[in-house]
Amino acid sequence: MEAAPRAYGGGGPRAGNRPAASGPAYVGEVTTLRGALPPGSPDYVYVPVDVPPGTAELHVSYTYDRPSVPAGTRGNALDIGLFDERGTELGGRGFRGWSGGARTEFFVRADEATPGYLPGPLNPGTWHIALGPYAVAPQGLSYELTVTLTPGAPGRTPRPVYPPPRAAGRGRAWYRGDCHLHSVHSDGRRTPARIAELARAAGLDFVNSSDHNTTASHAHWADVAGDDLLVLLGEEVTTRNGHVLALGTDPGTFVDWRHRARDGHWGHFARVIRQAGGLVVPAHPYAACIGCAWKYGFAEADAVEVWNGPWTPDDEVALAAWDARLCLGGGDRGAWLPAMGNSDAHRAPDAIGLPQTVVLADDLTREAVQEGLRAGRSYVAESRHIQLALTATAEHGARAGIGERLAVLDADAPVTVRLEVSGAPRRTVRLVTDQGVLFTGRPLPVSGAGTVQWRTTAAHAAYVRAELRHEAALGPVPGAMSAFTNPVFLGPARP
């Protein structure tokens, strides 16, 4: 059977015409659907499938052609997902799963589903296989879907159990976390159990589930959370104009990704994240992969992922762009955007906790960690071994730490900036202000511990932040990042 591609609201032939399940010899109807997508196809194409009463399982497998393409031209790449009888409207009411390009087949039953997909009733009606042509070759993209509908008694959908919103913390303390991780429920290769094992080994206190465009993993984290590991739930909302972390949302919160900046829907979905108790964190905003660079602006963001995985040139660009915005608002929260760092780990050899965000929180709870991240009381480090303490102290005794504002009585009065470091052998300390790098220290000793003091004034520096860099290979070119802090703002006392 040939199936024409269908976009939002379009028409198209239906898969089905399946006979009633009348005897034990009938084990399921198999239907083949074929279609072709030209270059410039819609971002998402919906192929309808009629699911009759009495269906116990829906199974889909697919293939597509990969013709040779000229040098510098993208070849075919086709993502896949599923929406049930409730429809494909924006907002995801009918969402049942997404595997992107990570799988060639999936199934859904009431009691179980392929990772990335949600178990639940197979209600009769028109379901839709969602195709996402991530890239289409100049020759076009031909695909073939094989749909198997198996009859039988419906199973019982298990009631999901989610991880608790708190762990046994140490009261107000510095907690380490990695909030960008991928499991087998999207394009990762690690189970939640393996991720939790590696997170503990990396010295992390909390993690955030962030699989691409699906919440299917949420019900699989409860068994791996514990008093020593807080598990937050979320999603990496993977649009064609950038990726954003929905960080620490209510369990089961789905955030639709089927929009571009030009569509004007982003503000709505940012509110969806916040209404579900989550933070909005644009991820790897200057990454070079298709659709990865952030195009929605930062007005809706609560923080930004400046450091993503091992330090690369796009992280350097992200750092410079983030730093350029720090003067806005003079340190008033809401006018500046805190920085984060996460591993974006998918599989070996990706290292969970490289980097990690270290946040000052009142306790190891979802709300306290989020509040610390939102306030910018945090720094980013490449490993558990690095510890930083950055403070600014005014002549009259007032003191401020990372993410805070030091109010001084006289803008020309001396301010003492103090950075204490441990666990960073041979790293170079740099102190950065709105004028650039104003202090560069000698490499720390092999013990990795050291203290730097530097004096400035609020008139001379709108803010101060610290960096630790590895030794550079090319003279004046800065070395790879080892750690950096959010800023301490300096300014006159306000009436």
C-alpha positions as CSV (number, residue, x, y, z in Angstrom):
1,M,0.0,0.0,0.0
2,E,1.4,3.4,-0.9
3,A,1.0,6.2,1.6
4,A,1.3,9.8,0.6
5,P,3.0,12.0,3.2
6,R,0.7,14.1,5.3
7,A,1.4,17.3,7.3
8,Y,-0.7,19.0,9.9
9,G,-4.4,18.8,9.0
10,G,-3.8,17.1,5.6
11,G,-5.4,14.1,4.1
12,G,-4.0,10.7,3.2
13,P,-4.7,7.0,2.9
14,R,-5.1,5.0,6.0
15,A,-3.5,1.8,7.1
16,G,-5.9,-0.9,8.2
17,N,-8.8,-2.7,6.6
18,R,-8.0,-5.3,9.1
19,P,-10.4,-8.2,9.6
20,A,-12.0,-8.7,13.0
21,A,-10.1,-11.0,15.4
22,S,-12.4,-14.0,15.1
23,G,-10.2,-17.0,15.8
24,P,-6.9,-18.2,17.2
25,A,-5.3,-18.5,13.8
26,Y,-5.3,-14.7,13.4
27,V,-2.1,-13.3,14.9
28,G,-2.1,-9.7,13.5
29,E,-2.5,-7.7,10.4
30,V,0.7,-6.5,8.8
31,T,0.4,-3.4,6.6
32,T,3.2,-1.8,4.6
33,L,3.1,1.9,3.9
34,R,5.5,3.6,1.5
35,G,6.0,7.2,0.7
36,A,8.5,9.8,-0.5
37,L,9.5,13.1,0.9
38,P,11.1,15.8,-1.3
39,P,13.7,18.3,-0.2
40,G,11.8,21.1,1.7
41,S,9.3,18.8,3.2
42,P,7.4,19.9,6.3
43,D,9.3,19.4,9.6
44,Y,6.8,16.7,10.6
45,V,4.7,14.4,8.5
46,Y,1.8,12.3,9.9
47,V,0.9,8.9,8.5
48,P,-2.6,7.8,9.8
49,V,-3.2,4.2,11.0
50,D,-6.7,2.9,11.9
51,V,-6.6,1.0,15.2
52,P,-9.7,-1.2,15.5
53,P,-11.3,-2.3,18.8
54,G,-9.6,-5.3,20.4
55,T,-6.1,-4.3,19.5
56,A,-3.5,-5.4,22.1
57,E,-0.3,-4.2,20.5
58,L,0.8,-1.8,17.8
59,H,4.3,-2.5,16.4
60,V,6.0,-0.2,13.8
61,S,9.3,-0.8,12.0
62,Y,10.7,1.5,9.3
63,T,13.5,1.9,6.8
64,Y,14.4,4.7,4.4
65,D,16.9,5.1,1.6
66,R,20.3,6.7,2.0
67,P,21.6,7.7,-1.5
68,S,25.0,9.1,-2.1
69,V,25.1,12.9,-1.9
70,P,27.6,15.4,-3.1
71,A,30.4,16.5,-0.8
72,G,29.1,19.0,1.8
73,T,25.5,18.0,1.3
74,R,23.4,16.3,4.1
75,G,22.2,12.8,3.5
76,N,18.8,11.4,4.6
77,A,17.9,11.2,8.2
78,L,14.4,10.4,9.3
79,D,13.1,10.5,12.9
80,I,10.0,8.7,14.1
81,G,7.3,8.9,16.9
82,L,3.7,8.1,17.6
83,F,0.4,9.9,18.5
84,D,-2.7,8.1,19.5
85,E,-6.4,8.7,18.7
86,R,-6.4,12.0,20.6
87,G,-4.7,13.6,17.7
88,T,-1.5,15.4,16.6
89,E,-2.4,18.9,17.6
90,L,0.3,21.1,19.0
91,G,0.5,20.6,22.8
92,G,0.9,16.8,22.6
93,R,-2.4,15.6,24.0
94,G,-2.1,12.5,21.8
95,F,1.6,12.0,22.4
96,R,2.6,8.3,22.9
97,G,6.3,8.4,22.2
98,W,9.4,9.5,20.2
99,S,12.6,7.8,19.4
100,G,14.0,10.2,16.9
101,G,16.5,8.4,14.8
102,A,17.7,6.1,17.6
103,R,15.5,3.1,16.7
104,T,14.3,1.3,13.6
105,E,11.2,-0.2,15.4
106,F,9.0,0.2,18.4
107,F,5.9,-1.2,20.0
108,V,3.2,0.0,22.3
109,R,0.9,-2.1,24.6
110,A,-1.2,-1.2,27.6
111,D,1.3,-2.8,30.0
112,E,4.6,-2.1,28.3
113,A,6.3,-0.1,25.5
114,T,9.6,0.3,23.8
115,P,11.8,2.8,25.7
116,G,10.9,6.3,24.6
117,Y,7.2,5.3,24.3
118,L,4.4,5.4,26.8
119,P,2.4,2.3,27.7
120,G,-1.3,2.7,27.9
121,P,-4.6,1.8,26.3
122,L,-4.8,1.1,22.6
123,N,-8.1,2.9,22.1
124,P,-9.7,2.4,18.7
125,G,-9.5,5.3,16.3
126,T,-7.1,7.0,13.9
127,W,-3.5,7.0,15.3
128,H,-0.6,8.7,13.6
129,I,3.0,7.7,13.0
130,A,5.0,10.9,13.1
131,L,7.9,11.2,10.7
132,G,10.5,13.9,11.2
133,P,12.7,14.4,8.1
134,Y,15.7,15.8,10.0
135,A,17.6,16.0,6.7
136,V,16.5,15.2,3.1
137,A,19.0,14.5,0.3
138,P,18.7,16.3,-3.1
139,Q,17.2,13.0,-4.5
140,G,14.5,13.0,-1.9
141,L,13.8,10.5,0.9
142,S,11.8,7.3,0.3
143,Y,10.6,5.4,3.3
144,E,8.7,2.2,4.1
145,L,6.7,1.6,7.3
146,T,5.6,-1.8,8.4
147,V,2.7,-1.7,10.9
148,T,1.6,-4.8,12.8
149,L,-1.7,-4.6,14.8
150,T,-2.0,-7.6,17.1
151,P,-5.5,-8.4,18.6
152,G,-6.0,-9.6,22.1
153,A,-7.2,-8.7,25.6
154,P,-5.9,-5.3,26.9
155,G,-3.3,-5.6,29.6
156,R,-3.3,-3.4,32.7
157,T,-1.3,-0.2,32.5
158,P,1.0,0.0,35.5
159,R,0.6,3.1,37.8
160,P,3.8,5.1,37.4
161,V,6.0,5.6,40.4
162,Y,8.2,8.6,40.4
163,P,11.4,9.5,42.4
164,P,10.8,11.6,45.5
165,P,11.4,15.4,45.3
166,R,14.0,15.3,48.1
167,A,17.0,13.4,49.3
168,A,18.9,13.4,52.6
169,G,20.9,16.6,52.2
170,R,23.3,18.4,54.5
171,G,21.2,21.5,55.0
172,R,22.5,24.6,53.4
173,A,25.5,23.4,51.4
174,W,27.1,23.1,48.0
175,Y,25.6,20.3,46.0
176,R,26.9,18.9,42.7
177,G,24.7,18.0,39.8
178,D,24.5,17.1,36.1
179,C,21.2,18.2,34.5
180,H,21.7,17.1,30.9
181,L,21.7,13.3,30.5
182,H,20.3,10.9,28.0
183,S,19.2,7.3,28.6
184,V,17.9,4.4,26.5
185,H,14.6,6.3,26.4
186,S,16.0,8.5,23.7
187,D,19.4,8.3,21.9
188,G,21.4,7.3,24.9
189,R,22.8,3.8,25.6
190,R,22.7,3.8,29.4
191,T,19.8,2.7,31.6
192,P,18.7,4.9,34.4
193,A,20.3,2.5,36.8
194,R,23.7,2.8,35.0
195,I,23.4,6.6,34.9
196,A,22.8,6.7,38.6
197,E,25.7,4.4,39.3
198,L,28.0,6.6,37.3
199,A,26.6,9.8,38.8
200,R,27.4,8.5,42.3
201,A,30.9,7.6,41.2
202,A,31.3,11.2,39.9
203,G,30.4,12.6,43.3
204,L,27.1,14.0,42.2
205,D,24.2,14.8,44.5
206,F,21.5,15.3,41.9
207,V,20.8,14.6,38.2
208,N,18.1,15.7,35.8
209,S,16.5,13.3,33.3
210,S,16.5,15.0,29.9
211,D,15.7,12.6,27.1
212,H,14.9,14.1,23.7
213,N,11.2,14.9,23.2
214,T,9.8,12.3,25.6
215,T,8.9,11.8,29.2
216,A,8.9,8.0,28.9
217,S,11.8,7.6,31.3
218,H,10.1,9.5,34.2
219,A,8.6,6.3,35.6
220,H,11.9,4.4,35.5
221,W,13.9,6.6,38.0
222,A,12.3,5.8,41.3
223,D,14.3,2.7,41.9
224,V,17.6,4.4,41.4
225,A,17.0,7.5,43.4
226,G,18.0,7.4,47.1
227,D,19.0,9.4,50.1
228,D,22.3,10.1,48.4
229,L,21.0,11.0,45.0
230,L,18.2,13.4,44.1
231,V,16.6,12.7,40.7
232,L,14.9,15.6,38.9
233,L,12.6,14.9,35.9
234,G,12.5,16.8,32.7
235,E,13.0,16.7,28.9
236,E,15.4,18.1,26.3
237,V,12.9,19.9,24.1
238,T,14.6,19.4,20.7
239,T,13.2,21.8,18.2
240,R,14.5,22.7,14.7
241,N,15.7,26.1,16.1
242,G,17.5,25.0,19.2
243,H,17.4,22.7,22.3
244,V,16.2,23.6,25.7
245,L,16.2,21.7,29.0
246,A,13.0,21.6,30.9
247,L,14.7,21.1,34.2
248,G,12.9,19.6,37.2
249,T,9.3,19.6,35.9
250,D,6.4,17.8,37.5
251,P,6.5,14.0,36.7
252,G,5.0,13.3,33.3
253,T,5.1,16.9,32.0
254,F,5.4,16.8,28.2
255,V,6.7,19.9,26.4
256,D,6.0,20.0,22.7
257,W,9.0,20.5,20.4
258,R,7.1,20.8,17.0
259,H,7.6,24.5,16.4
260,R,10.2,27.0,15.2
261,A,11.1,30.5,16.4
262,R,9.1,32.0,13.5
263,D,5.9,30.3,14.7
264,G,5.6,32.3,17.9
265,H,4.8,29.4,20.2
266,W,8.0,29.4,22.3
267,G,6.6,31.8,25.0
268,H,3.7,29.5,25.6
269,F,5.9,26.4,26.0
270,A,8.3,28.3,28.3
271,R,5.3,29.0,30.5
272,V,4.3,25.3,30.3
273,I,7.7,24.4,31.8
274,R,7.4,27.0,34.6
275,Q,3.8,26.1,35.4
276,A,5.0,22.5,35.9
277,G,7.6,23.7,38.4
278,G,10.6,23.6,36.0
279,L,13.4,25.8,34.9
280,V,13.9,26.9,31.3
281,V,17.6,26.3,30.3
282,P,18.7,26.7,26.6
283,A,21.3,24.0,26.0
284,H,24.5,24.3,24.0
285,P,23.3,27.5,22.4
286,Y,26.1,27.8,19.8
287,A,26.5,24.1,18.8
288,A,27.0,23.4,15.1
289,C,24.7,20.4,14.6
290,I,21.5,20.9,12.5
291,G,18.9,22.6,14.6
292,C,21.1,22.8,17.7
293,A,21.9,26.5,17.8
294,W,19.5,28.5,20.0
295,K,17.3,30.9,17.9
296,Y,14.6,31.9,20.4
297,G,16.4,34.5,22.4
298,F,16.9,34.5,26.2
299,A,14.0,36.5,27.4
300,E,12.2,33.4,28.7
301,A,15.3,31.6,30.1
302,D,16.1,31.0,33.8
303,A,19.7,30.0,33.1
304,V,21.8,29.0,30.1
305,E,24.0,26.0,29.5
306,V,27.3,27.7,28.8
307,W,29.5,24.5,29.1
308,N,28.3,21.3,27.4
309,G,30.5,18.2,27.6
310,P,34.3,18.4,27.0
311,W,35.3,22.0,26.5
312,T,35.2,22.9,22.8
313,P,35.2,26.1,20.7
314,D,31.4,26.5,20.8
315,D,31.6,26.5,24.6
316,E,34.2,29.3,24.3
317,V,31.7,31.2,22.1
318,A,28.9,30.6,24.6
319,L,31.0,31.8,27.4
320,A,31.9,35.1,25.6
321,A,28.2,35.7,24.6
322,W,27.0,35.0,28.2
323,D,29.7,37.2,29.7
324,A,28.7,40.1,27.3
325,R,25.2,40.1,28.8
326,L,26.3,40.3,32.5
327,C,26.3,44.1,32.7
328,L,22.6,44.3,32.0
329,G,20.7,45.4,35.0
330,G,23.7,45.9,37.3
331,G,23.2,42.6,39.0
332,D,19.4,42.7,39.5
333,R,18.2,39.1,39.2
334,G,16.0,38.8,36.1
335,A,18.3,41.1,34.1
336,W,21.2,38.6,34.1
337,L,21.3,35.0,33.3
338,P,23.1,32.4,35.4
339,A,25.4,29.9,33.7
340,M,25.3,26.2,34.0
341,G,27.4,23.3,32.8
342,N,26.3,19.7,32.0
343,S,27.8,16.6,30.4
344,D,25.1,15.9,27.8
345,A,26.3,12.3,28.2
346,H,24.8,9.7,25.9
347,R,27.1,6.6,26.0
348,A,30.6,5.5,26.7
349,P,33.1,7.2,26.7
350,D,30.9,10.3,27.6
351,A,31.7,11.1,31.2
352,I,28.8,11.9,33.5
353,G,29.7,14.9,35.6
354,L,32.0,16.4,33.0
355,P,31.2,19.2,33.6
356,Q,29.0,19.5,36.7
357,T,27.2,22.5,38.2
358,V,27.9,23.1,41.9
359,V,25.0,25.0,43.6
360,L,24.6,26.5,47.0
361,A,21.1,25.3,48.1
362,D,19.3,25.3,51.4
363,D,18.8,21.5,51.2
364,L,18.9,18.7,48.7
365,T,15.4,19.1,47.4
366,R,13.9,19.9,44.0
367,E,12.8,23.4,45.0
368,A,16.0,24.3,46.9
369,V,18.3,23.2,44.1
370,Q,16.2,25.0,41.5
371,E,16.2,28.2,43.6
372,G,19.9,28.1,43.9
373,L,20.3,27.6,40.1
374,R,17.9,30.4,39.3
375,A,19.7,32.8,41.7
376,G,23.1,31.9,40.1
377,R,24.6,30.7,43.4
378,S,26.7,28.2,41.5
379,Y,29.9,27.4,39.7
380,V,30.8,24.9,37.0
381,A,33.7,22.4,37.4
382,E,35.1,19.6,35.3
383,S,35.1,17.1,38.2
384,R,34.2,16.5,41.9
385,H,37.8,17.3,42.9
386,I,37.6,21.0,42.2
387,Q,36.2,23.3,45.0
388,L,35.9,27.1,44.7
389,A,34.9,29.9,47.0
390,L,34.7,33.4,45.5
391,T,33.8,36.4,47.7
392,A,34.0,40.2,47.5
393,T,34.3,42.2,50.7
394,A,33.8,45.9,51.0
395,E,35.9,48.3,53.2
396,H,32.9,48.6,55.6
397,G,32.7,44.9,56.1
398,A,29.8,43.9,53.7
399,R,30.4,40.7,51.9
400,A,28.9,38.9,48.9
401,G,29.4,35.6,47.3
402,I,28.7,33.9,43.9
403,G,25.5,35.1,42.4
404,E,25.1,38.0,44.8
405,R,25.5,41.7,44.7
406,L,27.9,43.6,46.9
407,A,26.4,47.0,47.7
408,V,29.2,49.5,48.6
409,L,28.8,53.0,50.2
410,D,31.4,54.6,47.9
411,A,32.0,53.3,44.3
412,D,35.6,54.3,44.6
413,A,36.2,52.5,47.9
414,P,38.4,49.4,47.8
415,V,36.8,46.0,47.4
416,T,38.8,42.8,48.2
417,V,38.1,39.9,45.9
418,R,39.2,36.5,47.3
419,L,39.2,33.2,45.5
420,E,40.0,29.9,47.3
421,V,40.7,26.9,45.2
422,S,41.4,23.2,45.9
423,G,41.7,20.2,43.6
424,A,43.1,22.0,40.6
425,P,46.8,21.3,40.1
426,R,48.6,23.4,37.6
427,R,45.5,25.3,36.7
428,T,45.7,29.1,36.0
429,V,43.4,31.5,37.8
430,R,41.8,34.3,35.8
431,L,39.6,37.0,37.3
432,V,37.2,38.5,34.7
433,T,35.2,41.8,34.9
434,D,33.1,43.8,32.5
435,Q,36.4,45.1,31.0
436,G,37.8,41.6,30.4
437,V,40.5,39.6,32.1
438,L,42.1,41.9,34.7
439,F,44.1,39.3,36.7
440,T,46.0,36.2,35.6
441,G,47.8,34.3,38.3
442,R,50.6,31.8,38.1
443,P,49.7,28.2,37.7
444,L,48.6,26.6,41.0
445,P,51.0,24.2,42.6
446,V,50.7,20.4,42.1
447,S,48.8,20.2,45.4
448,G,45.9,22.0,43.5
449,A,45.2,24.4,46.4
450,G,45.7,28.1,46.5
451,T,44.2,31.5,47.4
452,V,44.2,34.6,45.3
453,Q,43.4,38.1,46.6
454,W,42.8,41.0,44.2
455,R,41.6,44.6,45.0
456,T,39.4,46.6,42.8
457,T,36.5,49.1,43.2
458,A,32.8,49.1,42.1
459,A,33.7,52.0,39.9
460,H,36.3,49.9,38.1
461,A,34.4,46.6,37.9
462,A,30.7,46.0,37.5
463,Y,31.2,42.4,38.4
464,V,34.0,39.8,39.0
465,R,33.9,36.2,38.1
466,A,36.7,33.6,38.3
467,E,38.0,31.0,35.8
468,L,40.4,28.1,36.2
469,R,42.1,27.2,32.9
470,H,44.3,24.3,31.9
471,E,47.8,25.2,30.6
472,A,47.6,26.6,27.1
473,A,49.3,24.9,24.1
474,L,49.4,28.1,22.0
475,G,50.9,31.0,23.9
476,P,48.3,33.7,24.5
477,V,45.4,31.4,23.5
478,P,43.5,30.5,26.7
479,G,43.7,26.8,27.8
480,A,40.6,24.6,28.1
481,M,38.3,25.4,30.9
482,S,38.6,23.6,34.2
483,A,36.1,25.6,36.2
484,F,34.3,29.0,36.2
485,T,32.0,30.8,38.5
486,N,28.9,32.9,38.1
487,P,29.7,36.6,38.9
488,V,29.7,38.6,42.1
489,F,28.2,42.0,41.2
490,L,29.6,45.2,42.6
491,G,27.7,48.5,42.8
492,P,26.7,51.5,45.0
493,A,24.2,50.9,47.7
494,R,20.7,51.7,46.6
495,P,18.2,53.9,48.4
